[in-house]
């Protein structure tokens, strides 16, 4: 009996020693559709690998915002996380060609197809930075919301618009469109809208509602300025800890649940738009002339970014334009 107990303890000890546990941090709460999908993903990965691979995810920003999480990853305190926008671009700037202003407008399907086509190219960029991408998240179209009515694209001038501090893409748009930028951390936007420090902000609809900005604004410009994406990244160092026999399965499961999140995000964005409209937020439609002006601004923004060389490569732009069927 004693011998059997020792064998059982030995097996348990071996399992604890050799199981790979990777730690990630995300901003999404555990209780929403996105968080619930990630919870199911971690359970399925553990089951499919017989407990050899475990994902520990910290939800709701408990480890800090994305820049903080990125620093924790670089110091090996975390193994990865879900990154978007500016922070994602700091890891692989080429990805941000997807977020160039006035590229996809309302055509979400075209944006998603383009993202899927360019994914192998982007993933090579992540690999060069010693990251493995478990999948791209589609956050959706980005809209301006404001406290003042903006009848056309030129009327955006004069508004105090929130921006991510140090975001080269947004900085280029602000400068080329002659807008007023008020850089601030994301958690400060709601209070800044309340006090008038900021008069306008931008995000996908699900973000606008989740962050409660819709309670502080009166107008939404129903003219998407950009298409927002994210990626679930794990360091190459952490990824190589996973036994090779499990890696394909882990990626397969991650892709399955990321696809579910993307489908849910599409529905959540639609619901958020309906919720804002029902609550009294007025939707403003720009004219065809404004679309032409937007296209001109887009070219100027691209030229500024390419000249500075501060974000994405000419190769990334060429591949994007090739998918869009445009000539450089």
C-alpha positions, 0 to 999 in steps of 0.5 A: 500500500505504501509503495502504491502511494509513493508511485501515485505521488511520484506521478503527480509530482512529475505532472506538476514538474513537466506541465508547461504553464504560460501566463497571459494578460488581456484587457477584456473582462472574463464575463463578456463573450470575448472573455468566455471564449478565452476561458473555454479555449484554456480548458480545451487546450489543457484537455487536448494536451492531457494537462501538458500545456496550461494557459493562465489568463489574467482578465480585465486589465488586472496586470495593467494596460497594454504598454504595461503588459508589453513591458511585463512580457519583455521582462519574462513576467508574462509570456504574452497577451492580446495587443492592439493598435499602437502597442501591437505596432511597437512589436510589428509596425507593418501590421498597422497598414491595416489601420490606415485611415479611410481605407475600408470605410464600411466594407468590413468583409473586405477588411477581414479578407485583406487581413487574412490574405496578409496574415502570413506576411505579418506573422513573418514579421512577428517571428523576426521579433521573436513572437508567435501569433496565435491569431488575429482579432477583428475589433471592427470599424473605428468611429469618431464620437463627439460632444459637438456636431460635425456636419462634414470632414472639415468640421472635425477641425477645432475639436479637442480629440483624444489620441494615444500618446506617441501613436505615429499613425494617429499623429500623422492623421492629426497633422495632415488633417490639421486636427487638435490632439489631446494625448491621454491614457485610455483610462482617462478618456471618460473623465476627460470627456466629462470635464471637457478636456476632450471633446471627441474620441474614436474606437470601435462601437463595442469599445465605445459602449464598454468604456461608457463614452457613449454616455458623454457624447451626443454624436457619432460620425457614421463614416468609419475612419479606420479598421482596428485589429489585435493579435494574441501573441506569445513569445517565441521563448515561451512557445518553444517550451510547449512540446512540439507534439502539442504545438499544432493542436494548441494553434488549432484550438486558439484559432477556433476560439479566436474565430468565435470571438471575431464572430461575436465581436461583429454582433457586439459592434452591431448591437453597440451601434443600435444601443447608441442610436436608441439612447439618443446619440445622433448619427451623422453621415458625410457626403460623397465630397467628404469621401473624396477629401478623405481619400486625399488625406489618406495619401498624405498620411501615407506619404508622411509615414513612409517618409519618416519610416517610423511605422511600416515598411514600403513592402507592407504598404505595397502588399496592402495596395496590391490586395486592394487592387490599387496602384502605388 
